[in-house]
Amino acid sequence: MSGRVLILGASGRFGRNAAEAFWNHGWTVKIFDRERDDLNELAKDADVIVNAWNPPYPDWAAQVPRLTAQVIEAAKVNDATVIIPGNVYVYGHDNGVVWSNETPHLATNPLGRIRIEMEAAYRDAGVKTIILRAGDYIDSEASGNWFDKVITKKVQKGTFSAPGPMNVPHAWSWLPDVARAAVQLADRRHEIGHFEEVLFPGYTLSLAELKDLVERATGQKQKTSRVPWWAFRLASPFWPMGKHLIEMSYLWRIPHQLDGEKFAQLLPKFRPTDPLTAIATALHTDVDPNQSVPRSLDHLPAE
């Protein structure tokens, strides 16, 4: 199945990957341009709207509700299905280790609450919505995420930057896989619920496991350098982004993973990219095709 998809935020990491994935699967892809396009006009023949708009953290409180209202209005023009790249912010600090469709959204911090309220607005508006929730992105090119902007920024010089304890399981996702899943869910939009939350299982990797994969992908041993959170705190009164990075830093300290049961039910034939290939691609390195890829790296020592 294919159709017509309108991509909002196509210059961002998710929007760029989604546009490519839909195009590769035979969809007619329209890219929204804020400078010249009218959203409702462009949405008149859209079967699916991908809302990949993602303002900087300091602008979320002011912009996310307004953008959400605009997308809801546009979706109603042609009864389009909205696909939203969801994150794990909604769960909060103390909500177990395995997060599933039954896990309550208990976040109390500002960014978490904004995401909870944004998702609730779609549900309450009666717009057909698919929330595709994933862990931290690993992208095929540098796009300003934690993986490329901080953790692996200095790996060519032999330094792996750790934003948290090395032994804490953390949810990750290969962004081209997430975009590919978005297309497959769009193809099945008439078969699934009116408001569907789908958790993308991705990879559950501690920083130690991630470092091991980076070393294998680069063929270079890495020393570990700690992200200086103390410097973020000192700068936060003068650096609004720093305040929000500190706000979300708990995700590096609490173990968490995403349950993929519903994902497997909806897309049973989906085949994810193995983590070594994903990381090597992100780092633009070549991996020996005969090198085995472990299913688990639990043998690594705890910090």
C-alpha positions in Angstrom: 0.0 0.0 0.0 1.1 3.6 -0.6 -0.4 7.0 -0.7 0.4 10.7 -0.2 2.4 11.8 2.8 3.1 15.3 4.1 6.3 15.7 6.0 6.6 18.5 8.6 10.2 19.2 9.7 11.9 17.4 6.8 15.2 19.1 7.6 15.4 17.5 11.0 16.7 14.1 11.8 13.4 12.2 11.9 11.8 14.1 9.1 14.7 13.6 6.8 14.8 9.9 7.4 11.0 9.6 7.1 10.9 11.5 3.8 13.5 9.1 2.4 11.8 6.0 3.7 8.4 7.0 2.4 9.9 7.9 -1.0 11.7 4.6 -1.2 8.5 2.7 -0.5 6.6 4.3 -3.4 4.7 7.1 -1.6 4.1 10.5 -3.0 6.1 12.8 -0.6 5.3 16.4 0.0 7.7 18.6 2.1 6.2 21.4 4.0 8.0 24.7 3.7 7.1 27.2 6.4 8.2 30.2 4.3 5.9 29.6 1.4 3.3 26.9 2.2 -0.1 27.0 3.8 -0.4 23.9 6.0 -4.1 23.3 5.6 -3.9 23.8 1.9 -1.1 21.3 1.5 -2.9 18.8 3.8 -6.0 18.6 1.5 -4.8 15.5 -0.3 -2.6 14.0 2.4 -3.3 10.5 3.6 -0.6 10.7 6.3 1.0 13.7 8.0 4.4 13.0 9.7 4.8 15.6 12.4 8.6 15.8 12.8 8.6 19.4 14.1 10.9 19.5 17.0 11.8 23.0 18.4 14.8 23.4 20.7 14.1 22.5 24.3 13.8 26.1 25.5 11.1 26.8 23.0 8.9 23.7 23.8 6.6 25.4 26.3 5.7 28.2 23.9 5.8 26.4 20.5 4.7 22.7 21.0 1.1 23.5 22.0 0.7 25.9 19.1 2.3 23.5 16.6 0.2 20.6 17.9 -3.0 22.6 17.4 -2.0 23.5 13.8 -1.3 19.8 12.9 -4.6 18.7 14.5 -6.4 21.2 12.4 -4.6 20.2 9.2 -5.2 16.5 9.9 -8.9 17.1 10.0 -8.9 18.6 6.5 -8.7 15.2 4.9 -9.0 12.9 7.9 -5.3 12.2 7.6 -3.4 9.9 10.0 -0.8 11.7 12.0 2.5 9.9 12.8 4.5 11.3 15.6 8.0 10.3 16.6 7.5 9.7 20.4 10.2 9.7 23.0 10.6 8.1 26.5 10.2 11.4 28.4 6.6 10.7 29.3 7.5 7.9 31.7 9.3 9.9 34.3 12.0 9.0 36.9 10.6 6.0 38.8 8.5 3.8 36.6 10.2 0.4 36.5 12.8 -0.8 34.0 10.8 -2.3 31.2 8.5 0.3 29.7 5.5 -1.0 27.7 2.1 0.1 26.5 0.8 -0.5 30.0 3.4 1.7 31.7 1.7 4.9 32.9 2.9 8.3 31.9 4.1 9.7 35.2 6.6 12.4 34.2 6.4 15.5 36.4 9.3 17.5 34.9 8.5 20.3 32.4 9.7 18.6 29.2 8.0 15.3 30.2 4.7 17.1 30.9 4.8 18.9 27.6 5.1 15.6 25.7 2.3 14.1 27.8 0.0 17.0 27.1 0.9 17.0 23.4 0.0 13.3 23.0 -3.2 13.8 25.0 -4.2 16.7 22.7 -4.2 14.3 19.6 -6.2 11.7 21.5 -8.7 14.2 22.7 -9.1 15.8 19.3 -10.2 12.4 17.8 -7.4 12.6 15.1 -6.2 9.2 13.9 -2.7 9.1 15.5 0.2 6.8 15.6 2.8 7.5 18.3 6.0 5.6 17.3 8.0 5.8 20.5 11.7 5.0 20.5 14.8 5.5 22.6 17.8 7.7 21.8 18.4 7.9 18.1 21.6 6.8 16.3 21.5 8.4 12.9 23.2 7.6 9.6 24.7 11.1 9.6 25.5 13.6 12.3 22.3 15.3 13.3 22.9 16.7 16.8 21.8 13.8 18.9 23.6 12.4 22.0 25.3 9.7 20.0 27.1 11.9 17.5 27.2 15.3 19.2 28.6 14.0 22.6 29.2 10.3 23.0 31.2 9.6 19.8 32.3 13.1 19.0 35.9 12.3 19.8 36.1 8.6 19.0 38.5 9.2 16.1 40.9 10.6 18.7 40.3 7.5 20.9 37.9 9.1 23.4 34.4 7.8 24.2 32.4 10.4 26.2 30.0 8.9 28.8 27.1 11.0 30.1 26.3 8.5 32.8 27.3 5.2 34.6 28.7 2.7 32.2 26.6 -0.3 33.3 23.1 1.1 33.1 20.9 -0.3 30.3 19.6 2.4 28.0 17.1 2.4 25.1 18.6 3.2 21.7 17.2 3.1 18.1 18.7 3.1 14.6 16.8 6.0 13.0 16.5 4.6 9.5 14.9 1.5 11.0 12.4 3.7 13.0 11.6 5.6 9.8 11.1 2.3 7.9 8.7 1.1 10.7 6.8 4.4 10.3 6.1 3.6 6.7 5.0 0.1 7.4 2.6 1.3 10.2 1.3 3.9 7.7 0.6 1.1 5.3 -1.5 -0.6 8.0 -3.2 2.6 9.3 -6.7 1.3 8.4 -6.2 -1.9 10.4 -5.0 -0.5 13.7 -6.5 1.5 16.5 -7.6 5.1 16.1 -5.0 6.3 18.6 -2.1 3.8 18.7 1.0 4.0 20.8 3.7 1.7 19.3 7.0 1.1 21.1 10.0 0.6 18.9 12.1 -2.0 20.8 15.4 -1.0 19.2 18.6 -1.8 21.1 19.0 -2.0 24.9 22.7 -1.2 25.5 24.6 0.1 28.4 27.3 2.6 27.7 29.9 -0.1 28.2 28.2 -2.2 25.6 27.9 0.8 23.3 31.6 1.5 23.8 32.4 -2.1 22.9 30.5 -1.8 19.6 32.2 1.5 18.8 35.6 0.0 19.4 34.7 -2.9 17.1 33.3 -0.6 14.5 36.4 1.7 14.5 39.0 -1.0 15.3 40.3 1.4 17.9 40.4 1.1 21.7 38.7 4.0 23.4 39.4 5.7 26.7 36.4 6.8 28.7 35.8 10.5 29.4 33.0 11.6 31.7 30.6 14.3 30.5 31.2 17.2 32.9 27.6 17.8 34.2 29.1 20.1 36.8 29.9 22.5 33.9 26.4 22.3 32.6 25.1 23.3 36.0 27.4 26.2 36.3 26.4 27.5 32.8 22.7 26.8 33.1 21.7 30.2 34.5 23.0 31.7 31.3 22.4 28.8 29.0 18.7 27.8 28.7 19.5 24.6 26.8 21.8 23.5 29.6 19.0 23.7 32.1 16.9 21.3 30.1 19.8 18.9 29.4 20.3 18.6 33.1 16.5 18.1 33.5 16.7 15.0 31.3 20.0 13.7 32.6 18.2 11.2 34.8 17.7 9.0 31.7 21.5 8.2 31.8 21.2 7.1 35.4 18.1 4.9 35.4 17.9 1.5 33.7 15.2 1.3 31.0 14.2 -0.6 27.9 11.2 -0.6 25.6 9.0 -3.6 25.3 8.4 -4.6 21.7 5.4 -6.9 22.1 2.9 -4.7 20.3 5.4 -3.8 17.6 6.0 -7.5 16.9 2.2 -8.0 16.7 1.7 -5.2 14.2 4.9 -5.7 12.1 5.8 -9.4 12.6 8.1 -9.5 9.5 10.1 -6.4 10.4 13.8 -7.1 10.4 16.0 -4.6 12.3 19.5 -3.6 11.4 22.0 -5.3 13.7 23.6 -2.8 16.2 27.2 -3.2 14.9 26.2 -2.4 11.4 24.1 0.6 12.5 27.0 2.0 14.6 29.6 1.4 11.9 27.3 3.2 9.4 26.8 6.1 11.8 30.6 6.4 12.3 31.2 6.0 8.6 33.5 3.0 9.1 33.7 -0.4 7.5 33.1 -3.6 9.4 34.6 -7.0 8.5 31.5 -8.9 7.1 32.7 -12.0 8.8 32.7 -10.4 12.2 30.1 -11.9 14.5 27.5 -9.7 16.1 26.7 -10.8 19.7 23.0 -10.9 20.7 24.1 -9.8 24.2 27.1 -8.2 25.7 26.3 -9.1 29.3 29.8 -10.4 29.8 31.1 -6.9 30.0 32.1 -5.9 33.6 29.9 -3.6 35.6 31.3 -0.2 36.4 
